[in-house]
Every structure is written in C-alpha cells, then in structure tokens.
Amino acid sequence: MNIQSHLDNLIRKHKSLDKEIKRIETTAFTSEARLYELKKRKLQVKDEIADFSKRSGSR
C-alpha cells in the first residue's frame, strides 16, 4: 500500500469513527467506556493522518 492509499484509508477510518461517536452520543444508554475508546482511537487516527501528511507533503 502506498502512502496516499494509506492516508485515504486513515481518513475514511476517522470519518467512520466520527459518525459512530455521534450515533452513540445520541443513544439513551450510552456506554461511557465505549465512547471514550472511540474518541481515543479517533485522536490516534488523526495523529496518524497528520504524520503521513507531513511525510508525503499532501493534504
């Protein structure tokens, strides 16, 4: 997988995590632990995106 493909994949994961977080936040019986884990993973993916963007000089 080249850098651009990997970056595109990370961006898709980030968007997917964002949608899942928003869905969970609107649920009456929200698991705080699950929400915390999703937000943590979303930040990790965001950091990966920033790292790959710096290395590839894109986005």
N, CA, C and O atoms as a MOPAC input file, in Angstrom:
PM7 MOZYME 1SCF
protein

 N      0.84800 1    -1.17800 1     0.00000 1
 C      0.00000 1     0.00000 1     0.00000 1
 C      0.89200 1     1.23900 1     0.00000 1
 O      1.79500 1     1.36300 1     0.82700 1
 N      0.63600 1     2.14400 1    -0.92200 1
 C      1.43700 1     3.36100 1    -0.95500 1
 C      0.94300 1     4.36100 1     0.09700 1
 O     -0.09700 1     4.15700 1     0.72200 1
 N      1.68700 1     5.41500 1     0.27500 1
 C      1.38600 1     6.39400 1     1.31800 1
 C      0.02000 1     7.04400 1     1.09000 1
 O     -0.74900 1     7.19400 1     2.03900 1
 N     -0.29100 1     7.42500 1    -0.13000 1
 C     -1.57600 1     8.07900 1    -0.40400 1
 C     -2.73900 1     7.14400 1    -0.11300 1
 O     -3.74800 1     7.57900 1     0.44300 1
 N     -2.62500 1     5.88000 1    -0.47200 1
 C     -3.68500 1     4.91400 1    -0.18400 1
 C     -3.86600 1     4.74400 1     1.31400 1
 O     -4.98800 1     4.67200 1     1.81500 1
 N     -2.74700 1     4.68000 1     2.01700 1
 C     -2.81400 1     4.54000 1     3.47300 1
 C     -3.45200 1     5.77900 1     4.09300 1
 O     -4.27700 1     5.66200 1     4.99900 1
 N     -3.08600 1     6.94200 1     3.62200 1
 C     -3.65500 1     8.19200 1     4.11500 1
 C     -5.16100 1     8.23600 1     3.84400 1
 O     -5.93600 1     8.61500 1     4.72300 1
 N     -5.57500 1     7.85700 1     2.64900 1
 C     -7.00300 1     7.81700 1     2.31300 1
 C     -7.75200 1     6.85500 1     3.23400 1
 O     -8.86800 1     7.14500 1     3.66400 1
 N     -7.14200 1     5.72000 1     3.53300 1
 C     -7.74100 1     4.74000 1     4.42700 1
 C     -7.89800 1     5.31500 1     5.83600 1
 O     -8.93200 1     5.11900 1     6.47500 1
 N     -6.88300 1     6.01800 1     6.31500 1
 C     -6.95200 1     6.63600 1     7.63500 1
 C     -8.05300 1     7.69500 1     7.69400 1
 O     -8.76300 1     7.79900 1     8.69500 1
 N     -8.19300 1     8.46300 1     6.64700 1
 C     -9.23600 1     9.49000 1     6.59500 1
 C    -10.61700 1     8.84800 1     6.63900 1
 O    -11.51200 1     9.34900 1     7.32000 1
 N    -10.79600 1     7.74100 1     5.91700 1
 C    -12.07000 1     7.01600 1     5.96400 1
 C    -12.35100 1     6.49700 1     7.37300 1
 O    -13.47800 1     6.59100 1     7.85800 1
 N    -11.32100 1     5.94700 1     8.03100 1
 C    -11.49000 1     5.45700 1     9.40000 1
 C    -11.88700 1     6.59500 1    10.33200 1
 O    -12.76600 1     6.43100 1    11.17800 1
 N    -11.24300 1     7.74600 1    10.17900 1
 C    -11.53000 1     8.90800 1    11.02000 1
 C    -12.99200 1     9.34000 1    10.85800 1
 O    -13.67800 1     9.60300 1    11.84600 1
 N    -13.45800 1     9.41100 1     9.62500 1
 C    -14.84600 1     9.79300 1     9.36400 1
 C    -15.81600 1     8.76300 1     9.93300 1
 O    -16.85500 1     9.11700 1    10.49000 1
 N    -15.47100 1     7.50100 1     9.79000 1
 C    -16.31200 1     6.43300 1    10.31700 1
 C    -16.40100 1     6.49600 1    11.83800 1
 O    -17.48100 1     6.33700 1    12.40800 1
 N    -15.26900 1     6.72700 1    12.49200 1
 C    -15.26200 1     6.85900 1    13.95100 1
 C    -16.08900 1     8.06600 1    14.38100 1
 O    -16.81400 1     8.00100 1    15.37500 1
 N    -15.98600 1     9.15000 1    13.64800 1
 C    -16.75800 1    10.35000 1    13.96300 1
 C    -18.25800 1    10.06100 1    13.89800 1
 O    -19.01200 1    10.47400 1    14.77800 1
 N    -18.68100 1     9.35800 1    12.86300 1
 C    -20.09700 1     9.00200 1    12.72500 1
 C    -20.54700 1     8.09800 1    13.87100 1
 O    -21.62900 1     8.29300 1    14.42400 1
 N    -19.73700 1     7.12800 1    14.22400 1
 C    -20.07200 1     6.20900 1    15.31400 1
 C    -20.16600 1     6.95000 1    16.64600 1
 O    -21.06800 1     6.68300 1    17.44000 1
 N    -19.25200 1     7.86800 1    16.89400 1
 C    -19.28400 1     8.66400 1    18.12600 1
 C    -20.57000 1     9.48700 1    18.18700 1
 O    -21.23400 1     9.52600 1    19.22300 1
 N    -20.91700 1    10.13500 1    17.09700 1
 C    -22.14200 1    10.94100 1    17.06800 1
 C    -23.37600 1    10.07700 1    17.29000 1
 O    -24.31100 1    10.49000 1    17.97600 1
 N    -23.38100 1     8.87400 1    16.70900 1
 C    -24.51100 1     7.96300 1    16.87800 1
 C    -24.63900 1     7.53800 1    18.34200 1
 O    -25.73700 1     7.53300 1    18.89700 1
 N    -23.52600 1     7.18700 1    18.95400 1
 C    -23.53500 1     6.74200 1    20.34100 1
 C    -23.94400 1     7.86500 1    21.28500 1
 O    -24.66900 1     7.63700 1    22.25300 1
 N    -23.48100 1     9.07100 1    21.00200 1
 C    -23.80800 1    10.21000 1    21.86500 1
 C    -25.30400 1    10.50400 1    21.88600 1
 O    -25.80400 1    11.06700 1    22.85900 1
 N    -26.01600 1    10.13800 1    20.84600 1
 C    -27.45700 1    10.39000 1    20.79200 1
 C    -28.27600 1     9.21600 1    21.32900 1
 O    -29.50300 1     9.29200 1    21.37800 1
 N    -27.62200 1     8.15400 1    21.72400 1
 C    -28.29400 1     6.97800 1    22.26700 1
 C    -28.55600 1     7.17700 1    23.75900 1
 O    -27.69700 1     7.66900 1    24.49000 1
 N    -29.72200 1     6.79900 1    24.18800 1
 C    -30.10500 1     6.98900 1    25.59400 1
 C    -29.19100 1     6.20600 1    26.54900 1
 O    -28.84200 1     6.70400 1    27.61900 1
 N    -28.81300 1     5.01100 1    26.17400 1
 C    -27.99700 1     4.17000 1    27.04300 1
 C    -26.56900 1     4.09100 1    26.50100 1
 O    -26.13900 1     3.06200 1    25.98000 1
 N    -25.86700 1     5.17600 1    26.63400 1
 C    -24.51000 1     5.28300 1    26.11100 1
 C    -23.51100 1     4.67800 1    27.07400 1
 O    -23.53200 1     4.96200 1    28.27200 1
 N    -22.63700 1     3.84300 1    26.54200 1
 C    -21.54000 1     3.30300 1    27.32900 1
 C    -20.41200 1     4.33100 1    27.32100 1
 O    -19.79300 1     4.58400 1    26.28700 1
 N    -20.15800 1     4.90900 1    28.47100 1
 C    -19.09200 1     5.91700 1    28.57400 1
 C    -17.73400 1     5.32100 1    28.21500 1
 O    -16.90500 1     5.98700 1    27.59500 1
 N    -17.51000 1     4.08200 1    28.60000 1
 C    -16.23400 1     3.43200 1    28.28900 1
 C    -16.06700 1     3.26200 1    26.77500 1
 O    -14.98700 1     3.50200 1    26.23400 1
 N    -17.13900 1     2.84700 1    26.09900 1
 C    -17.09400 1     2.67300 1    24.63900 1
 C    -16.86300 1     4.01800 1    23.96200 1
 O    -16.06400 1     4.12200 1    23.03100 1
 N    -17.55700 1     5.03700 1    24.42500 1
 C    -17.40900 1     6.37400 1    23.86300 1
 C    -15.98100 1     6.88400 1    24.04200 1
 O    -15.39900 1     7.45600 1    23.12000 1
 N    -15.42600 1     6.67700 1    25.21900 1
 C    -14.03900 1     7.07000 1    25.49900 1
 C    -13.06900 1     6.36600 1    24.54900 1
 O    -12.17200 1     6.99800 1    23.99400 1
 N    -13.24900 1     5.07400 1    24.36800 1
 C    -12.36100 1     4.31100 1    23.48000 1
 C    -12.45400 1     4.80000 1    22.03900 1
 O    -11.43700 1     4.92000 1    21.35600 1
 N    -13.66800 1     5.08100 1    21.57700 1
 C    -13.83500 1     5.58400 1    20.20700 1
 C    -13.17100 1     6.94200 1    20.02600 1
 O    -12.50600 1     7.18800 1    19.02000 1
 N    -13.35500 1     7.82100 1    21.00500 1
 C    -12.73700 1     9.14700 1    20.90800 1
 C    -11.21600 1     9.04200 1    20.95000 1
 O    -10.51900 1     9.76200 1    20.23600 1
 N    -10.71100 1     8.15600 1    21.77700 1
 C     -9.26300 1     7.93800 1    21.86000 1
 C     -8.73000 1     7.42400 1    20.52600 1
 O     -7.70400 1     7.90100 1    20.04100 1
 N     -9.42000 1     6.45700 1    19.93600 1
 C     -8.99800 1     5.90600 1    18.64500 1
 C     -9.06800 1     6.96900 1    17.55100 1
 O     -8.19600 1     7.03400 1    16.68500 1
 N    -10.11000 1     7.80000 1    17.59700 1
 C    -10.25000 1     8.86300 1    16.60500 1
 C     -9.06200 1     9.82300 1    16.67600 1
 O     -8.53900 1    10.23900 1    15.64200 1
 N     -8.63600 1    10.17300 1    17.88600 1
 C     -7.46800 1    11.05100 1    18.04400 1
 C     -6.19000 1    10.37700 1    17.54300 1
 O     -5.33400 1    11.03300 1    16.94800 1
 N     -6.06100 1     9.07500 1    17.78100 1
 C     -4.89000 1     8.34500 1    17.28700 1
 C     -4.84700 1     8.36700 1    15.76800 1
 O     -3.79100 1     8.57800 1    15.17100 1
 N     -5.99700 1     8.14800 1    15.14900 1
 C     -6.07400 1     8.16400 1    13.68400 1
 C     -5.75800 1     9.56800 1    13.16900 1
 O     -5.06200 1     9.72000 1    12.16500 1
 N     -6.26600 1    10.58800 1    13.85000 1
 C     -5.98600 1    11.97100 1    13.44600 1
 C     -4.47700 1    12.24100 1    13.49800 1
 O     -3.92700 1    12.87600 1    12.59900 1
 N     -3.81600 1    11.76100 1    14.54500 1
 C     -2.36200 1    11.92000 1    14.65100 1
 C     -1.64000 1    11.19400 1    13.52300 1
 O     -0.67700 1    11.71500 1    12.96000 1
 N     -2.10600 1     9.99000 1    13.19400 1
 C     -1.50300 1     9.24200 1    12.08200 1
 C     -1.67300 1    10.00600 1    10.77000 1
 O     -0.74800 1    10.07600 1     9.96100 1
 N     -2.85700 1    10.57500 1    10.56800 1
 C     -3.11000 1    11.35400 1     9.35300 1
 C     -2.13300 1    12.52400 1     9.27600 1
 O     -1.55100 1    12.78100 1     8.22200 1
 N     -1.95300 1    13.22300 1    10.38000 1
 C     -1.03400 1    14.36500 1    10.40500 1
 C      0.39000 1    13.91400 1    10.09800 1
 O      1.09300 1    14.57700 1     9.33600 1
 N      0.82600 1    12.79600 1    10.68100 1
 C      2.17200 1    12.27700 1    10.43700 1
 C      2.36000 1    11.92500 1     8.95800 1
 O      3.36700 1    12.29700 1     8.35600 1
 N      1.39800 1    11.21200 1     8.37600 1
 C      1.52400 1    10.81300 1     6.98400 1
 C      1.45000 1    12.02200 1     6.06100 1
 O      2.12700 1    12.06600 1     5.03400 1
 N      0.63200 1    12.99600 1     6.42400 1
 C      0.52600 1    14.19800 1     5.59600 1
 C      1.84800 1    14.95600 1     5.57700 1
 O      2.27300 1    15.45400 1     4.53500 1
 N      2.48900 1    15.03800 1     6.73000 1
 C      3.79600 1    15.72000 1     6.80200 1
 C      4.82100 1    14.99900 1     5.94400 1
 O      5.57400 1    15.62500 1     5.19700 1
 N      4.84400 1    13.66700 1     6.05700 1
 C      5.83500 1    12.88200 1     5.30300 1
 C      5.60000 1    12.92100 1     3.81600 1
 O      6.54600 1    12.96000 1     3.03000 1
 N      4.32300 1    12.91200 1     3.41900 1
 C      4.04100 1    12.85900 1     1.98200 1
 C      3.86900 1    14.25200 1     1.37300 1
 O      3.85500 1    14.40600 1     0.15200 1
 N      3.73700 1    15.26700 1     2.23700 1
 C      3.57500 1    16.62200 1     1.73200 1
 C      2.22100 1    16.85500 1     1.08300 1
 O      2.07800 1    17.74000 1     0.23900 1
 N      1.21700 1    16.05900 1     1.47600 1
 C     -0.11600 1    16.19900 1     0.88700 1
 C     -1.12300 1    16.57900 1     1.93800 1
 O     -0.87300 1    16.47100 1     3.13900 1
 N     -2.27600 1    17.03100 1     1.46000 1
 C     -3.44600 1    17.41200 1     2.26100 1
 C     -3.05700 1    18.39400 1     3.27600 1
 O     -3.89800 1    18.84300 1     4.05400 1

